[in-house]
Amino acid sequence: MFTTIQAFVEEWRNVSKNTQRVLDTLTDASLNQGSESNIRPLGQIGWHIATTIHEMISRTGLIFTAPEGEEKAPASAVQIAETYRITSQAMLEAIQNQWTDATLSQASDMYGEQWLNGFTLRVLISHEIHHRGQMFVLMRQAGLRVPDIYGPTREDWIERGIQPLL
């Protein structure tokens, strides 16, 4: 749980930068990866990440504008990535302008439960990281190179002349 706005801002900047890198890697051709397996396709997961920011955080009473979107993901990888970019920044600015550290210890109705706002922000970050992991599997299946978020990727090791571990 976050107890200061500054702590959230610092972590969100890192998390959102990494999520943006993942979304910027998507191609229109890759968005349906996974649909043949009867699981949520890659583009739908990306769209879910992009739209959940406003859907979840607006429940706390925070007011910010986010691009309108249907529940179904658009067929444009650029639109998904841009929606995330705009919404992420709008939320961050709204938190810095509308909340104080004390706001983080206030409770809001979150899906029928009372969550402290600082906890909701922690869940938002965990939610994003969870779905990025799902995306990595589908990105690999789609033939995309995954970004080196938490360390070198297989491709990074090969480029460095090191045989990656299996």
C-alpha positions in Angstrom: 0.0 0.0 0.0 1.2 3.5 -0.8 1.4 6.0 2.0 2.8 9.0 0.0 1.9 10.4 -3.4 5.6 10.7 -4.2 6.2 7.0 -3.6 3.4 6.1 -6.0 4.6 8.7 -8.6 8.1 7.2 -8.6 6.9 3.6 -9.0 4.2 4.4 -11.5 6.6 6.2 -13.8 8.8 3.1 -13.9 5.9 0.6 -14.3 4.1 2.7 -16.9 7.3 3.2 -18.9 7.7 -0.6 -19.0 4.1 -1.2 -19.9 4.4 1.4 -22.6 7.4 -0.4 -24.1 5.3 -3.6 -24.2 2.4 -2.0 -25.8 4.6 -0.1 -28.3 6.0 -3.5 -29.5 2.6 -4.8 -30.6 1.6 -4.9 -34.2 -1.8 -5.0 -35.8 -1.0 -8.5 -37.0 -0.2 -9.7 -33.5 -3.4 -8.5 -31.8 -5.4 -11.7 -32.4 -2.7 -14.0 -31.0 -4.3 -16.3 -28.6 -7.8 -16.1 -29.9 -7.5 -19.5 -31.6 -6.7 -21.0 -28.1 -10.0 -19.7 -26.7 -8.1 -17.3 -24.4 -8.2 -13.5 -24.3 -6.2 -12.4 -27.3 -3.1 -10.2 -27.1 -4.8 -7.0 -28.2 -7.6 -7.5 -25.8 -5.2 -7.9 -22.9 -3.4 -4.7 -24.0 -6.7 -2.9 -24.3 -7.8 -4.1 -20.9 -4.6 -2.7 -19.3 -5.1 0.6 -21.1 -8.8 1.0 -20.1 -8.6 -0.4 -16.6 -6.7 2.7 -15.4 -9.7 4.9 -15.7 -12.2 2.2 -14.9 -10.6 1.4 -11.6 -9.1 4.6 -10.4 -12.2 6.7 -11.2 -14.0 4.6 -8.6 -12.0 6.5 -6.0 -13.5 9.8 -7.0 -10.4 10.9 -8.9 -11.5 12.9 -11.9 -9.5 12.7 -15.2 -10.2 12.3 -18.8 -9.4 9.2 -20.7 -10.1 8.3 -24.3 -13.4 6.7 -24.8 -13.4 3.1 -26.0 -15.6 0.1 -26.6 -15.1 -3.0 -24.5 -13.7 -4.8 -27.5 -10.2 -3.9 -28.4 -9.6 -1.8 -31.5 -7.8 -3.4 -34.4 -5.0 -0.9 -34.2 -1.9 -1.5 -32.0 -1.1 2.2 -32.2 -4.5 3.1 -30.8 -4.1 0.7 -27.9 -0.6 2.1 -27.1 -1.7 5.7 -27.4 -4.8 5.2 -25.2 -2.5 3.8 -22.5 -0.1 6.7 -22.9 -2.8 9.3 -22.6 -4.7 7.6 -19.8 -1.6 6.8 -17.7 -0.4 10.4 -17.9 -3.8 11.9 -17.2 -4.2 9.7 -14.1 -0.8 10.6 -12.8 -1.4 14.3 -13.2 -4.8 14.0 -11.5 -3.4 12.2 -8.5 -0.7 14.9 -8.1 -3.2 17.7 -8.5 -6.2 16.3 -6.6 -4.9 14.1 -3.9 -2.7 14.5 -0.8 -0.9 11.8 1.2 -4.0 11.8 3.5 -6.2 10.8 0.5 -4.3 7.5 0.3 -5.7 6.4 3.6 -9.3 7.1 2.6 -11.5 4.2 1.6 -13.5 3.9 -1.6 -16.0 1.4 -2.8 -14.0 -1.0 -5.0 -16.1 -3.7 -6.6 -18.3 -4.1 -3.5 -15.4 -3.8 -1.0 -13.9 -0.9 0.9 -10.3 -0.4 -0.2 -7.9 2.3 0.9 -6.9 4.4 -2.0 -3.2 3.6 -1.4 -4.1 -0.1 -1.6 -6.1 0.5 -4.9 -3.0 2.1 -6.4 -0.9 -1.0 -5.4 -3.5 -3.3 -6.9 -3.5 -1.2 -10.2 0.3 -1.8 -10.5 0.0 -5.5 -9.6 -2.8 -5.9 -12.2 -0.7 -4.3 -14.9 2.4 -6.5 -14.1 0.2 -9.6 -14.1 -1.2 -8.9 -17.5 2.2 -7.9 -19.0 3.3 -11.5 -18.1 0.4 -12.9 -20.0 1.2 -10.7 -22.9 4.8 -11.8 -23.0 3.8 -15.4 -23.7 1.5 -14.3 -26.5 4.0 -11.9 -27.9 6.6 -14.8 -28.1 4.0 -16.9 -29.9 3.3 -14.1 -32.3 7.0 -13.8 -33.1 7.5 -10.5 -31.4 10.6 -9.6 -29.5 9.7 -8.9 -25.9 11.3 -5.9 -24.2 13.9 -6.4 -21.5 11.8 -5.3 -18.6 13.4 -7.1 -15.6 16.6 -8.2 -17.2 18.1 -9.4 -20.5 15.9 -11.4 -22.8 17.0 -14.5 -24.7 17.7 -12.3 -27.8 19.7 -9.9 -25.7 21.9 -12.7 -24.4 22.4 -14.0 -28.0 23.4 -10.5 -29.2 26.0 -10.4 -26.4 27.4 -13.7 -27.6 26.2 -15.6 -24.6 24.2 -18.9 -25.0 21.0 -18.4 -23.1 19.9 -21.0 -20.6 17.0 -23.2 -21.6 
